[in-house]
Amino acid sequence: MGLVSATNALLILFCYIVYKQILSYLSFRRFEQFAHRNGCEPPPPGPSKWPWSLDRFIRVLRIGQTGEDLLDDYLCSAYKELGRYTYFGTGPFGKRSVQTIEPDNIKAILATNFKDYELASGRYKQFSPLLGKGIFTTDGEAWEHSRALFRPQFARDMINDLDSIERHVQALFRAIPKANDGWTTEFDLMPLLFRLTLDTATEFLFGESVNTQSSKNPYTALSGQRGRDVGNSRIAKSKTAMDYDEAFTIIGHYVYKRMRYHFLYFVADGFEFRNAIRTLKGFADLYVRKAFESAKHDIEKRPSATDGRKEKFVLLKALVQDTQDPEKLRDELLALLLAGRDTTSSFLTWVFLLLCRNPRVFNKLRNEIMSTFPPNARKSQENLSFASLKSCRYLQHTMLETLRLYSIIYVNIRVAIRNTVLPIGGGPSGTAPLAVKKDDAIIYSTYALHRRPDLWGPDPDQFRPERWEGRKSGWDFLPFNGGPRVCLGQQYALTETGYVIVRMLQTFDKIEGIGPGTSADEKPNKALGVTLYPRDGIKIRLRIAND
């Protein structure tokens, strides 16, 4: 009896395997017919030598040990080795993928054929412990709802409200260590910039800042302070403001490991990661509850006359009017907090590292800033606005050139949800369209795209803001993505970054590099987390201006 049962089980298994193979064959035949109808030709295979690209997968896992640069030595080098900007590959267990940095292909993925693609399922698995089902991890109706929730808020004229940024810039200045010779002492600017953007982001989102920059000793608990800071908020008393800053750093480290490990993402887990997530979720929950209570109080109390002052815009207060789901609000706010802190701080860090490495650009930029915003404006931000920052052309060119060289979100993935077509990359010459099979992953790297010499000239690795004079960018420049999922906060990020640059260069007239990567003849080391940032920070001295 047992032998018969075993035989039947094997027969069922054999039939199932045959059935799946037949389905796979029929699916592939339909795909071939689809490709033929659309005049498609296959792209070249990738540079891997082992089946399923296991050699490249293992190489990615070992990058931390070998000292290779994932972007320069792995992603960019593959395109150089092949002499093509689109190629085909297979991942572990035969997962098909197309790697491309063709502007026309990226346009098709993000805009023209937007509905043919969705986020890779891995993104949700990698980010969901922190972000849940929010705007950065969902597709379809869930994403459309999140997008509709945020779009009106980022369209407001809050971009022109720079008073809160000025307060935190002043806190930054107080945190910079001064010497007695007209210079600062040696210090690392990067952690101060990360605290600055966390402080501004929490004020914009929650209406009050965690003020990580407020104490001379940044590791002193802020819960006992008075005034408009953490002490008057209801942040968990067991946590300090610096705990939240540290939690973001820990989460960024683990999320990068989860992305690098692909389908083995669950290996990058542990108590430290989960504790950091609990810290940030508890922080956001606190403000969500407070917002609901405040909204209820506003409804119950009788309207009172205003004194004519414009009420400060608080994103959470606006969102509470549109949704009553506290968990969704928390997930969405954490997504924006992560984006607001990490992307802008990484952006600012690269700007000042590049200015440190390029004294000519620093001097030229400072001269234009002092011309556009006169010396007597150094102690007042009244001449600074969204419009005046936009009018300072070399400032804008400097920021764009920084984003070109060091794309904050350096690589992205989409998955085809039906058979579809990319307009270029197929055939021997690479000019024919190519067919994308349902479930194929499309991987595009803005870091590699922005360094193509045929698009950016013979010196794509050089920091030269002048290349933006008279240039209009298109799908060859995507620091904020494109299409329906284009970053909602891009103008806010550019405004905040421009504002900080102006205030810094009004205050300091010279920058001197001390640490690794700050000299022009030494390549800066990159760290990859949720964003791309300098691995060694920016160890510098600054000279206080007298003009």
RODRENRO-336224 format. One record per residue: x, y, z of N, C-alpha, C in turn. Coordinates in steps of 0.1 Angstrom, whole numbers, plus 2048, in hexadecimal, padded with zeros to 3 digits. Layout:
<drenlums>
XYZXYZXYZ ...
</drenlums>
This chain:
<drenlums>
8087F480080080080080980D800 81380C80881C81880982381A7FC 82780F7F582E8107E88258167DE 8188127DE80F8187D580D8277D7 80C82B7E480A8397E78168417E3 82283C7E582E8437E182F8447D2 82B8397CB82B83A7BC8218447B7 8158457BD80B84F7B981085D7BC 81785F7C781C86C7CA8278707C0 8308677BC83A86A7B283486D7A5 8298657A182286879581B875794 8158797A080F8867A081989179F 82588F7A68308997A583589A797 83788F79083C88F783832896779 82589377B81B89A77381B8A9775 81C8AD78281D8BB7858288C277E 8348BC77F8408C277983E8C376A 8398B87638368B975582C8C4752 8228C575A8178CF75881E8DD759 8268DF76282D8ED7648368EF758 83D8E57538468E774883E8EA73B 8338E473A82A8E772E8258F572F 8208F973B81C90773C827911739 83390E73E83E91773C84291872D 84190C72684590C71883A914710 82D91271482391A70C82492970F 82792C71C82993A71F835940717 84093971684B93E70F84893F700 8419366FB83D9366EC8359436EA 82B9456F38239516F182B95E6F2 83595E6FB83E9696FC84696B6EF 84B9606E98539616DD84A9676D2 83E9636D18359686C78329776C9 83097B6D682F9896DA83B9916D5 84798C6D88539936D48549946C5 85098A6BE85198A6AF8479956AA 83B9956AF83199E6AA8359AD6AC 83D9AF6B68419BD6BA84F9C06B4 8559B76AC8629BA6A686D9BA6AF 86C9B36BA8769B36C58829AA6C2 88D9AD6C78999A56C789F9A46D5 8A59996D88AA9976E68B69A06E8 8B89A46F58C49AC6F88D09A26FB 8DC9A76FC8E799E6FE8E799870D 8ED98D70F8ED98871D8F7990725 8F59907328FD99773B90B99173D 914997745921992746924987750 91998175591B97575E920969757 92796175E92D95575892794875E 92094976991A93D76F90B93D76C 90593176D8F693176B8EF939776 8E493F7728DC94777B8E4953781 8EE95777A8F796277F8FB96178D 8FE95479190295279F90F9587A2 91895979892596079B92396E79F 91A97579891798379B9109857A8 90697C7AB8FF97C7B790897A7C3 9129717C291B96E7CD92597B7CE 9289807C393198C7C392A9987CA 91D99A7C89169A47D09169A17DF 9149957E29149917F19219947F7 92C9927EF93A9937F59409A17F3 9389AB7EE93E9B87EB9439BE7F8 93D9BC8039429C281094F9BD814 9529B081095F9AA81396A9AD809 9669AE7FC9709B17F29749BF7F0 96C9C87F596F9D67F496B9DC7E7 9649D57DF95F9DA7D29549E47D4 9539ED7CA9489F77CA93D9F17C2 9319F07C89269E97C19229F17B5 9229FE7B591EA067AA928A0779F 934A0A7A293FA0C7989449FF793 9479F679C94E9E97989449DE794 9379E079792E9D57949249DA78A 91C9E478D9119E97849179EF778 91F9FA77A924A0176E92D9F9766 9369F176C9409E97659399DF75B 92D9DA75F9269D07569239D7748 91E9E374991B9EA73C9279ED734 9329F173B93F9F37349449E772E 9439DC7359489CF7309419CA723 9349CC72492B9C871892B9D270D 92E9DF71092D9E970691F9EC702 9159E870A9079EA7089009F0714 8F59F67128EE9FC71E8E19F5722 8DF9E971C8D49E07208D99D171E 8D79C97288DA9BB7268D09B372E 8D19A672B8C799C7318CF99373B 8C898F7468CF98674F8C597D756 8CA97375D8C196B7668C796B774 8BE96C77D8C396C78B8C195E791 8C295D79F8C19507A68B394A7A2 8B393D7A08A793579D8A1939790 8AA93F7878A594277989D94E778 89D95778289596478189B96C776 89397076C897978760898986764 8A198D75E8A299C7608A89A3754 8A59AF7538AB9B87498B19C4750 8BE9C674D8C59D27538C69DC748 8C29E874B8C29F37408C4A01746 8CCA0973F8CDA177428CBA1F736 8C2A1A72D8BEA227228B2A2B726 8B4A387238A9A4272789BA3E721 89BA3A71588EA3670F888A2A716 890A2171A88AA15721885A1972F 88DA22736888A2674387BA2E742 87AA3673886EA3E735862A34733 864A2A72C85AA2072A855A19737 85FA1673F85CA0F74C855A18755 859A25756854A2E760848A3675C 846A3774F83CA4074A834A3A73F 839A39733832A3572782AA2872A 831A1E72F82AA1173282AA0E741 827A19748827A1875781EA0C75C 813A0A75680AA0075B80E9F2758 8199F075181E9E374E8289DE758 82A9E67628359E376D82F9E677B 8359DF7848339E27928409E179A 8409E47A684C9E37AF84F9D47B0 85C9D27B28609C47B585A9C07C2 8569B37C38509AF7D085B9B07DB 8679AF7D78729B07E18729BD7E9 86E9C87E286E9D57E98659D47F6 8599CF7F48509CE8008569C680B 85C9BA8078629B181186E9B8818 8769BF8108829C581687E9D181F 8749D981B8719E58228659E482C 85D9DA82A8509D98328519D9841 85C9D484785D9D485585C9E385B 8609EC8538609FA857854A02851 853A00843849A0983C83CA03839 83A9F683C82D9EF83A8289F182C 81B9F482A8169F581D814A0481A 81FA0B81781EA19815821A1D807 824A2A805825A2F7F7831A297F0 83CA257F7848A207F1848A117EF 83EA0A7F483E9FB7F38329F57ED 8299FD7E881D9F87E281B9FC7D4 8129F57CD80E9F87BF7FF9F97BE 7FA9FC7B27EB9FC7B07E3A057B8 7D8A017BC7CEA0A7C47D4A0F7D1 7DCA067D87E2A0A7E47ECA167E2 7F4A147D87FDA1F7D57F6A2C7D0 7ECA2A7C87E4A367C37DEA3D7CE 7D9A367D87D3A3C7E47DDA447EC 7E9A3E7EE7F4A457F57F8A527ED 7FAA507E07FEA5B7D87F4A677D9 7E7A637D87DCA6D7D87DCA747E6 7E0A6D7F07E0A727FE7EBA7D7FF 7F6A7B7F9802A847FB803A8F7F1 7FEA8D7E4800A967DA7FCAA47DD 7EFAA67E37EBAB47E67F4ABB7F0 7F9AB37F9801AB980480EABE7FF 814AB77F5821ABC7F081FAC67E5 813AC97E1810AD37D780EAE17DE 80EAE17EB80BAED7F2818AF67F2 815B037F6821B0C7F6829B0B802 828B00809831AFD815840AFD811 843AFB804850AFB7FF857B09802 84EB13802853B21804855B24812 850B1C81B851B1E82A85FB1982F 869B2282F876B1E83387AB21841 871B26849874B2A857879B1F85F 872B1385E876B08866884B03862 887B03855894AFF85089FB08856 89CB158568A6B1F85C8A9B1C86A 89FB188728A1B158808ABB0A882 8A9B008798B2AF487A8BFAF6874 8C0AFF86A8CDB038658D5B0A870 8CFB138788D5B198838DAB0F88E 8D2B058908D6AFB8998E2AF3894 8E3AF18868EEAEB8808FBAF4882 8FAB01880905B0A88290AB09891 901B0889A905B078A890CAFA8AB 909AF08A490EAE28A691CAE18A0 920AEA89692DAE9890937AEE89A 942AE689D94CAEB8A7954AF68A2 956B008A995EB0C8A596CB0C8AC 975B128A5983B148AB984B238AD 990B288B1992B368B499AB3D8A9 99CB3689E9A4B3C89399CB40887 98FB40889986B4487D982B37875 987B2C879983B1F87397BB1787D 974B0D87896EB03880979AF9884 977AF188E980AE589097DADA886 985AD0885981AC587D975ABE881 96CABB878960AB487C95AAAD870 951AA387394AA9C86893CAA3866 93AAA885A92EAAF857922AA6855 925A9A85091AA9184C90FA8E857 913A8A863909A8886E901A94871 907AA0870900AAC8738F5AAF868 8F8AAB85C8EEAAD8518E3AA2852 8E6A968568DCA8C8588D2A91864 8D8A9786E8CFA9C8798C7AA7875 8CDAB086D8C6ABC8678B9AB7860 8BBAAE8578AFAA984F8A5AA1857 8AAA9A8618A0A9386A898A9E872 89FAA8876898AB387E88EABA875 891ABE869888AC586087DABC85B 880AAF859875AA685486BAA385F 86FAA286C865A9F87685DAAC879 863AB787785BAC4879850AC586E 854AC286284BAC3857840AB8858 843AAC85C83AAA185C831AA2869 837AA5874830AA488182CAB1888 832ABC88382FAC9889839ACD894 842AC389884CAC68A1858ABD89F 864AC38A1870ABC89E876AB48A9 87DAA98A6884AA28B1891AA98B5 895AB38AD8A0ABC8B18ADAB48B5 8B1AAB8AD8BDAA38B08CAAAC8B1 8C9AB88AB8D5AC18AA8D5ACB8B6 8CBACA8BE8CAAD58C88D4AD58D4 8D9AC98D78E2AC88E28F0AC98DE 8F9ACF8E6907ACF8E390CAC18E3 907AB98EC90AAAA8EC8FFAA38E5 901A9F8D98F6A998D18F0A8C8D7 8F7A868E18F2A7A8E78EBA7C8F4 8E9A898F88E2A8C9048D3A8B901 8CBA8590A8BDA849098B7A92908 8AEA948FF8A7AA18FD89AAA2904 896A9790B888A97910886AA091C 891AA692188FAAF92C890ABE928 892AC091B893ACE917886AD5917 886AE291787AAEA916879AF1908 86EAF690586CAFD8F9866AF48EE 868AF88E1861AF18D686BAE68D2 86CADC8DA875AD18D786FAC48DC 877ABA8DD872AAD8E186CAAD8EF 870AB68F786BAB690585CAB9905 857AC18FC849AC48FC841ABB8F3 847AB28EC840AA88E583EA9C8EE 837A928E9835A868F183DA7A8EC 849A7D8E7852A728E3854A698EF 855A5C8ED858A538F7863A57900 861A5890D86BA5D916877A54917 876A48914881A3F91488BA41909 887A498FF890A4B8F3894A598F3 8A1A5B8ED8A5A698EB8A4A6C8DC 8A5A788D88A4A7C8CA8AFA748C2 8BBA728C88C5A6C8C08C2A5D8BE 8BAA578C78B5A498C48AFA488B7 8A7A528B38A0A518A68A9A5389B 8B3A5B89C8BDA5D8928C5A50890 8C9A4A89B8D0A3D89B8C8A32895 8BBA328988B2A288938B1A29883 8B1A3487E8B1A3686F8BDA30869 8C9A3386F8D5A2E86A8D6A1F86A 8D1A198758D1A0A8768C8A0486C 8BCA0A86A8B2A058608B8A06852 8BEA1184F8C4A138428CEA0883F 8D6A058498E19FA8478DA9ED844 8D09E984C8C99DC84A8C19DB83D 8BB9E68398B39E682D8BC9E4821 8C89EB8218D19E88168D59DA815 8D89D48218DC9C58218D09BD81B 8C49C181F8B89B981A8B79BA80B 8B99C68068B99C87F78C49C07F0 8D09C07F68DB9B97F08D99AA7F0 8D39A57FA8D19977FB8C59917F2 8BE99A7EC8B39967E38A998D7EA 8A79817E589D9787EA8A19727F8 8AE9757FC8B297180A8B197D813 8A99868108A89928188A6990827 89F98582A89B9828388A897F841 8B397C83A8BF97A8428C4986849 8C19928438C499F8498B99A3853 8BA99E85E8B09A18698B799F876 8AF9A18818B59A088E8AF9AA898 8B49A98A48AE9B18AF8B19C08AD 8BD9C38A88C19D18A68B89D789C 8B59D08918AC9D588689E9D788B 8999CD89288B9CD8978899D88A2 8939DA8AA8929E48B58929F28AF 89A9F48A489AA0189E88DA04897 8879FA8918799FB88B86F9FE896 8709F78A18669FA8AC868A098B1 874A0D8B2877A1B8B6870A258AD 872A248A086CA2D89785DA2C896 857A20896849A1E896842A248A2 849A228AE843A288BA843A378B9 84EA3C8B484FA4B8B2844A508A9 841A4A89D837A4E894829A4C89A 827A418A181AA3E8A7816A498B1 820A4E8B881DA588C2817A658BB 81DA698B0818A758AA80BA728A2 809A6689D7FCA638977F1A648A1 7F3A5E8AD7E9A5F8B77E6A6E8BB 7F1A758BC7F0A848C07E8A8B8B5 7EAA888A97E3A8F89E7D5A8C89E 7D1A7F8A07C3A7C8A17BCA838AD 7C3A848B87BDA8B8C47BBA998C1 7C5A9F8BA7C5AAD8B77B9AB08AD 7B8AA78A37ADAA989979FAA88A0 79EA9F8A9791A9E8B178FAAB8B9 799AB08BF798ABC8C7794AC88BE 79AAC98B2797AD48A9788AD38A5 783AC78A3775AC689F76BACA8AA 76FAC68B7766AC98C2766AD78C6 772ADE8C5772AEC8CA76CAF68C0 767B018C5761B0B8BD76BB138B5 769B168A9773B1E8A1776B2B8A8 782B2F8A8786B3C8AE78CB458A4 78CB518A7792B5B89D7A1B5989D 7A7B5B8917B5B5988F7BBB67890 7C8B688937CFB748947D5B78886 7D1B7187C7D6B7586E7E3B6D86B 7E9B668747F5B5F8717F2B52869 7FBB4F8607F9B438587FDB37860 7F4B2D8617F7B21869802B19862 80CB1386A817B0B865811AFE85F 816AFB853812AEF84D818AE3854 810AD9857814ACC85D80EAC1855 816AB984F811AAE846808AA584D 80BAA0859803A978607F5A9C863 7F5AA98677E8AAF8697DFAAF85D 7E5AB28517DEAB28457D9AA4841 7E1A9A8447DEA8C8407D3A86848 7D2A8A8557C8A8585E7BAA89859 7B9A948517ACA9784B7A7A8E840 7B1A8683B7AEA7D82F7ADA6E833 7B3A6A83E7B3A5C8417B3A5A850 7ABA508557AAA4E8637B1A41867 7B9A3B85E7C0A2E8617CDA31867 7CFA2F8747DCA3387B7E8A2B876 7E6A1E8737F1A1686E7F6A1B861 7ECA1E8587F0A2384B7F7A3084C 7F2A398547F9A46856807A4485B 809A3B865816A3986A820A3485F 81BA2A857824A2584D827A30843 81EA3883F820A4283582AA4D83A 828A50847830A5B84D83FA5684E 840A4985284EA44853855A43846 84DA4083B853A4082E858A4E82A 850A5882D854A6682A85FA6B833 85FA6683F86AA6A849877A64844 876A57840882A5183B888A5882F 87EA5C825882A63819887A7181D 880A78825884A85828891A87830 894A7D8388A1A7D83F8ACA78837 8ABA6C8318B6A6682A8BAA6C81D 8B0A6F8158B3A748078B9A82808 8B3A8B80F8B8A9880F8C5A99816 8C7A928218D4A928288DFA8C81F 8DCA818188E6A7C80F8EAA85804 8E0A8C7FF8E2A967F48EBAA17F9 8E8AA78058F0AB180A8FEAAD80D 900AA181290DA9C815915A9B808 910A967FD917A957F191BAA37EC 911AAD7ED914ABA7E8921AC07EF 921ABF7FD92DAC5804939ABC802 938AAF800944AA87FD94AAAC7EF 941AAE7E5946AB27D894BAC07D8 945AC97E094BAD77E1958AD67E8 95AACE7F1967ACC7F8972AC77EE 96EABE7E6977AB97DC97AAC27D0 972ACC7CF972AD57C3972AE47C7 97DAE97CC97EAF77D1979B017C7 97CAFF7BA978B087AF968B0A7AF 961AFE7B0953AFF7B094EB067BD 954B027C8950B097D5951B187D4 95CB1D7CF95EB2C7CE954B327C4 952B2B7B9949B317AF93BB317B4 937B267BB92AB267C1928B307CC 932B317D4931B3B7DF930B4A7D9 937B4D7CF937B5A7C9929B5D7C4 922B537BD915B557B890BB567C3 90DB4E7CE903B4F7D9905B5D7E0 911B627E2912B6F7E890EB7A7DF 90DB787D2908B827C98F9B827C9 8F3B767C98E5B747C98DEB787D6 8E5B737E18E1B767EF8ECB7E7F6 8EBB8B7F68F6B947FB8FAB91809 907B9580D90CB9281A904B96825 8FCBA18248F4BA582F8E8B9C831 8E6B928288DBB8882A8E0B7C831 8EDB7C8358F2B7083B8EBB6D849 8E7B788508E1B7685D8D2B7585C 8CDB758508BEB7584E8BBB6D842 8B0B658438ACB5D8378A1B64830 89EB71832892B7782C893B7881C 8A0B788178A1B788088A1B6A802 8A0B6080A8A0B52805892B4D804 88FB487F8882B437F5884B387EA 879B317E8879B277DD87DB2D7D0 878B397CD87AB407C0889B457BF 88EB4B7CA89CB507CA8A6B457C9 8A3B397CF8ACB2E7CE8ACB297C0 8A1B287BA8A0B237AC8A7B2D7A3 8A8B397A68AEB4379D8BDB4379E 8C3B3D7A88D1B3C7A98D6B307A1 8DAB337948DCB2878B8E7B1F78E 8F3B247928FEB1B7958FBB137A1 8F3B177AB8EFB0F7B68E7B037B0 8DDB067A78D5AFB7A28DEAF279A 8E7AF77928F0AEE78A8F9AE5793 8FDAEB79F905AE37A88FDAD87AE 8F1ADA7B28E8AD07B78E5AC57AD 8E2AC97A18DFABF7968EBAB7793 8F7ABD793903AB5790906AAB79B 903AAF7A7905AA67B28FBA9A7B1 8EFA9D7AE8E5A927AC8E9A897A0 8EFA8F7968F3A8778B8FEA7D78F 908A82796913A7A799910A6F7A4 908A747AE905A6B7B98F5A6A7BB 8EFA627B28E1A617B38DDA5B7C1 8D5A617C88D2A5D7D68CBA4F7D6 8C2A4D7CD8BCA407CB8C3A3A7BE 8CCA327C08D6A2E7B68D2A237AD 8C8A1B7B18C3A107A98B5A0D7AC 8ADA087A289FA067A489B9FA79C 8909F47A088B9E779987C9E8797 8789E478B86A9E27888689D3783 85C9CE7848599C177F84D9C2775 84F9BB76A8449BB7608389B3765 82C9B87648209B07678199AB75B 81E9AD74F8199A77438259A8739 8239A072E82D9A272382D9B071E 8389B671C8399C47178469C670F 8489D270B8539D570285B9E1707 8689E07068719EB7088769F06FB 8769FD6F8879A026EB887A016E5 8919FD6ED89E9FD6E88A69F36F1 8B19EE6EA8BA9E56F28BB9D76EC 8B39D46E28B39C66DD8BB9C56D0 8BF9B96CC8C69B76C08D59BA6C1 8DC9B66B68EB9B86B68EF9C76B8 8E89D06B38EC9DE6B48E69E56C0 8DC9DE6C78D69E46D38CC9EF6D0 8C79F06C38BE9FA6BF8AF9F46BE 8AE9E76BE8A19E16BC8999E16C9 88C9E06C88849DF6D58879D16DA 8849CF6E78869C26ED8799BF6F5 8769B26F686A9AE6FD86D9AA70B 8649AE7148659AB72285A9A2726 85E99772C85498C73084E98F73D 84298C73F83B98E74B844987757 84598F76184D98B76D85C98E76C 86099376086E99775F8719A3768 87C9A476E8809AF7768889B976D 8859C676E88D9D07668949D8771 8A29D876F8AA9DF7798B19EB771 8AF9F77778B6A037718BDA0A77C 8C9A0F7798D1A167838D3A2477E 8CEA2E7868D0A3C7828DEA40784 8E5A3A78D8F3A3C78F8FBA3A782 8F8A2E77C8FFA2A76F8FAA33764 8EDA367638E7A3E7598EDA4C758 8F0A527648F5A5F765904A60762 90AA5575F919A5475C91BA4F74E 911A4F746914A4B73891BA56730 926A5472B92EA5E723927A63717 91EA5A711917A5F70590CA68708 908A697148FDA72719903A7E720 90EA7D726913A8772F921A8D72B 926A88720933A8D71C93EA84720 94BA8871C956A7F71E95BA7F72D 955A8773595AA8874394EA8574D 946A7A74B93AA7875493DA76762 94AA7276694DA70774952A7D77B 953A88773958A9477994CA9D77E 94FAA4789945AAE78F947ABB788 93EABE77F93FACA777931AD0775 92DAD977E91FADF77E91DAE7771 927AEB76A925AF375E91FAEB753 91FADE754919AD674990AAD8748 905ADE7538F6AE07538F2AED74C 8FBAF57488F8B027428F1AFF734 8E4B037338DDB017278D8AF3725 8DAAEA72E8D6ADD72D8C8ADA732 8BFAD372B8B2ACF7308B2AC0731 8B0ABC73E8B1AAD7408A4AA773C 8A5A9A739899A9273589AA8573D 898A7A736898A6D73C8A6A6873E 8B0A7073B8BEA6C73D8C2A7174B 8B9A787538BCA7D7608B0A7B769 8B2A717728A6A6D77A8AAA6C789 8AEA7778F8B1A7679E8A5A747A6 899A787A188DA777A9883A6D7A2 888A6479A880A5B793878A63788 86DA5C783865A63778858A5D777 850A6376F842A5D76C839A5F778 82FA56779825A5878482BA56792 836A4F79383CA4D7A0847A577A3 848A6279B852A6C79E851A717AC 85DA747B285DA787C0855A857C3 84CA847CC843A8F7CF84BA9A7D7 855A967DE85CAA07E6869AA67DF 86AAA57D2877AA97CC879AB87CD 86EAC07CC870ACF7CD874AD37DB 86DACC7E5871ACE7F387FACB7F6 884ABF7F0892ABB7F389BAC57EC 899AC97E08A1AD37D98A2AE07E1 896AE47E6895AF17ED89DAF07FA 89BAE68018A2AE580E8B1AE480C 8B5ADC8028C3ADA7FF8C9AE77FB 8C3AEE7F28C8AFB7ED8C9B057F8 8BFB058018BFB0F80C8CAB0C816 8CDAFF8198D8AFC8228E5B0081B 8E7AFD80F8F3B018088F6B10808 8EBB188058EDB268068F1B2B813 8EAB2681E8EDB2B82B8FBB27830 8FFB1B82B90DB1682F917B1F828 916B2281B920B2A81491FB38817 914B3D81C914B4B82191CB4C82E 91CB41836922B41843931B3D842 935B34839943B30838948B3282A 954B37829959B3B81C964B32817 968B2881F972B1E81A96FB10821 972B06819970AF881E97DAF181C 981AE982698EAE282598CAD4829 98FACA82098DABC823997AB682C 993AAE83599DAA883F99DA9883D 991A9383B98FA8483B990A7E82E 98EA7182D98EA69821984A6E817 988A6E80A97FA727FF97CA817FD 983A89806980A9780598AA9F7FB 994A987F699DA9E7ED99AA997DF 99DAA17D5999A9E7C79A0A927C1 9ABA8E7C79B3A837C29B0A767C9 9A6A767D19A2A6A7D8993A677D6 990A5B7D1982A577CE97AA557DB 96FA5C7DD967A5A7E9961A4C7E9 961A467F595AA397F794BA3B7F9 944A337F2935A347F392FA297FD 925A2D80491DA2480C90FA23807 90AA178068FDA158008F4A1080B 8E9A1880D8DFA148168D1A1680F 8C8A1C8168BCA2080F8BFA2B805 8CAA338088CFA3D7FE8DEA3A7FD 8E4A427F38F2A427F18F9A4D7F8 903A4B801909A56808918A5280A 920A5C80D92FA5A80F932A5181B 939A4681893BA3D823944A4382E 94DA4C82B956A51835951A5F83B 945A63837940A7083C948A7B835 948A8783B94FA93836957A99841 963A9684396BA9C84E972AA9848 96EAB484E972AC1848975ACB852 97BAD784E97BAE3855975AEE84C 96EAF8853968B0384C96DB10851 96FB1A848973B2784C967B3084D 966B3785895AB4085A95CB4D852 952B5084B953B5C842953B69849 95AB73844959B8084A952B8A842 94EB86835947B9082C938B91830 
</drenlums>
